[in-house]
C-alpha cells in the first residue's frame, strides 16, 4: 500500500513540476516524449507515466510500449530506493539484484535529470 501511494504521489509531483518549473517544461519540450514505468517483478504494484511537453499522464499498470521500466525485486526494495533516489542507490540496487532496468540507460539518465526538478 505504501508503494502504491508513493507512485501516485510521484505522478502528482511530476504534474506539479511541469506547471511550476520552466526548466522542467523546456527539458520535456527539447528531449521529446518519455514513457516510463515502475513495478515490482511480480507486477503486484505497477504504475506508468507518459511525459511530454503537452502534459503528464499517470495510470496504474505497465503497458508494453514504454521506453523505460524500473523493476524492483519487491515493494520493500522499491520503497528503500525510491525514498532516496540517488544514482548510487540505483547502481547499488542493480548490482545486488534489487533493481532491473528494462530499456535504454540513456532514458534513465534523462529521467534522473527530470526528477531533479521535483524538489
C-alpha beads as a LAMMPS data file, in Angstrom:
LAMMPS data file: protein, C-alpha beads

119 atoms
118 bonds

1 atom types
1 bond types

-500.0 500.0 xlo xhi
-500.0 500.0 ylo yhi
-500.0 500.0 zlo zhi

Masses

1 110.0

Atoms # bond

1 1 1 0.000 0.000 0.000
2 1 1 2.818 2.417 0.798
3 1 1 4.408 1.843 -2.598
4 1 1 1.118 2.460 -4.434
5 1 1 0.715 5.743 -2.576
6 1 1 4.315 6.750 -3.271
7 1 1 3.898 6.072 -7.008
8 1 1 0.641 8.037 -7.131
9 1 1 2.326 10.901 -5.281
10 1 1 5.203 10.802 -7.778
11 1 1 2.707 11.391 -10.603
12 1 1 1.226 14.328 -8.732
13 1 1 4.702 15.799 -8.155
14 1 1 5.626 15.418 -11.837
15 1 1 2.471 17.286 -12.886
16 1 1 3.194 19.992 -10.313
17 1 1 6.783 20.397 -11.546
18 1 1 5.527 20.742 -15.126
19 1 1 3.144 23.518 -14.065
20 1 1 5.610 25.421 -11.882
21 1 1 9.113 24.906 -13.287
22 1 1 10.005 26.461 -16.600
23 1 1 13.211 24.465 -16.978
24 1 1 11.315 21.195 -16.458
25 1 1 8.926 22.133 -19.296
26 1 1 11.860 23.144 -21.512
27 1 1 13.571 19.791 -20.981
28 1 1 10.364 17.944 -21.829
29 1 1 9.989 20.048 -24.980
30 1 1 13.638 19.696 -26.077
31 1 1 14.075 15.989 -25.382
32 1 1 10.647 14.860 -26.520
33 1 1 8.298 12.270 -25.094
34 1 1 9.321 9.872 -22.329
35 1 1 7.066 6.970 -21.368
36 1 1 8.264 5.028 -18.343
37 1 1 7.029 2.884 -15.511
38 1 1 7.845 1.445 -12.116
39 1 1 6.793 -2.021 -10.992
40 1 1 7.651 -4.912 -8.754
41 1 1 8.909 -8.023 -10.564
42 1 1 5.648 -9.868 -9.914
43 1 1 3.676 -6.823 -11.223
44 1 1 1.645 -6.716 -7.997
45 1 1 2.308 -2.973 -7.883
46 1 1 2.832 -1.108 -11.155
47 1 1 2.331 2.428 -12.431
48 1 1 3.359 4.161 -15.634
49 1 1 3.928 7.768 -16.591
50 1 1 3.647 9.348 -20.039
51 1 1 5.514 12.644 -20.131
52 1 1 5.584 15.150 -22.964
53 1 1 5.621 18.898 -23.404
54 1 1 1.806 18.786 -23.704
55 1 1 1.246 17.130 -20.346
56 1 1 1.907 14.269 -17.983
57 1 1 -0.397 11.284 -17.605
58 1 1 -0.120 8.695 -14.870
59 1 1 -2.076 5.459 -14.580
60 1 1 -1.848 2.090 -12.854
61 1 1 -0.418 -0.865 -14.728
62 1 1 2.551 -1.362 -17.017
63 1 1 1.829 -1.287 -20.773
64 1 1 4.262 -2.938 -23.189
65 1 1 5.090 0.199 -25.207
66 1 1 7.143 2.008 -22.546
67 1 1 10.605 3.446 -23.243
68 1 1 11.898 2.583 -19.781
69 1 1 10.856 0.311 -16.932
70 1 1 12.277 0.126 -13.443
71 1 1 11.528 -3.284 -11.983
72 1 1 12.107 -3.807 -8.284
73 1 1 12.514 -7.204 -6.604
74 1 1 9.761 -6.380 -4.100
75 1 1 7.850 -3.455 -2.625
76 1 1 10.293 -3.030 0.277
77 1 1 13.257 -2.709 -2.093
78 1 1 11.335 -0.185 -4.177
79 1 1 10.461 1.930 -1.142
80 1 1 14.032 1.898 0.143
81 1 1 15.478 3.077 -3.171
82 1 1 12.720 5.484 -4.213
83 1 1 12.752 7.350 -0.905
84 1 1 16.320 8.468 -1.667
85 1 1 16.636 8.116 -5.458
86 1 1 20.321 8.834 -5.919
87 1 1 22.417 7.471 -8.744
88 1 1 24.406 5.479 -6.221
89 1 1 21.263 3.865 -4.786
90 1 1 20.165 2.743 -8.253
91 1 1 23.609 1.399 -9.118
92 1 1 23.876 -0.499 -5.839
93 1 1 20.370 -1.864 -6.396
94 1 1 21.254 -3.049 -9.897
95 1 1 24.454 -4.693 -8.709
96 1 1 22.795 -6.653 -5.912
97 1 1 19.700 -7.542 -7.961
98 1 1 17.081 -5.392 -6.238
99 1 1 16.523 -3.267 -9.362
100 1 1 16.329 -4.284 -13.001
101 1 1 16.363 -1.739 -15.808
102 1 1 14.335 -2.574 -18.906
103 1 1 15.152 -0.136 -21.679
104 1 1 17.925 2.261 -22.585
105 1 1 20.202 3.593 -19.851
106 1 1 20.190 6.991 -21.594
107 1 1 16.486 7.231 -20.832
108 1 1 17.286 6.558 -17.181
109 1 1 19.787 9.423 -17.157
110 1 1 17.211 11.671 -18.802
111 1 1 14.625 10.640 -16.215
112 1 1 17.007 11.293 -13.325
113 1 1 17.681 14.770 -14.696
114 1 1 13.948 15.491 -14.834
115 1 1 13.341 14.065 -11.365
116 1 1 15.908 16.518 -10.011
117 1 1 13.330 19.273 -10.562
118 1 1 10.749 17.727 -8.218
119 1 1 12.174 19.447 -5.146

Bonds

1 1 1 2
2 1 2 3
3 1 3 4
4 1 4 5
5 1 5 6
6 1 6 7
7 1 7 8
8 1 8 9
9 1 9 10
10 1 10 11
11 1 11 12
12 1 12 13
13 1 13 14
14 1 14 15
15 1 15 16
16 1 16 17
17 1 17 18
18 1 18 19
19 1 19 20
20 1 20 21
21 1 21 22
22 1 22 23
23 1 23 24
24 1 24 25
25 1 25 26
26 1 26 27
27 1 27 28
28 1 28 29
29 1 29 30
30 1 30 31
31 1 31 32
32 1 32 33
33 1 33 34
34 1 34 35
35 1 35 36
36 1 36 37
37 1 37 38
38 1 38 39
39 1 39 40
40 1 40 41
41 1 41 42
42 1 42 43
43 1 43 44
44 1 44 45
45 1 45 46
46 1 46 47
47 1 47 48
48 1 48 49
49 1 49 50
50 1 50 51
51 1 51 52
52 1 52 53
53 1 53 54
54 1 54 55
55 1 55 56
56 1 56 57
57 1 57 58
58 1 58 59
59 1 59 60
60 1 60 61
61 1 61 62
62 1 62 63
63 1 63 64
64 1 64 65
65 1 65 66
66 1 66 67
67 1 67 68
68 1 68 69
69 1 69 70
70 1 70 71
71 1 71 72
72 1 72 73
73 1 73 74
74 1 74 75
75 1 75 76
76 1 76 77
77 1 77 78
78 1 78 79
79 1 79 80
80 1 80 81
81 1 81 82
82 1 82 83
83 1 83 84
84 1 84 85
85 1 85 86
86 1 86 87
87 1 87 88
88 1 88 89
89 1 89 90
90 1 90 91
91 1 91 92
92 1 92 93
93 1 93 94
94 1 94 95
95 1 95 96
96 1 96 97
97 1 97 98
98 1 98 99
99 1 99 100
100 1 100 101
101 1 101 102
102 1 102 103
103 1 103 104
104 1 104 105
105 1 105 106
106 1 106 107
107 1 107 108
108 1 108 109
109 1 109 110
110 1 110 111
111 1 111 112
112 1 112 113
113 1 113 114
114 1 114 115
115 1 115 116
116 1 116 117
117 1 117 118
118 1 118 119
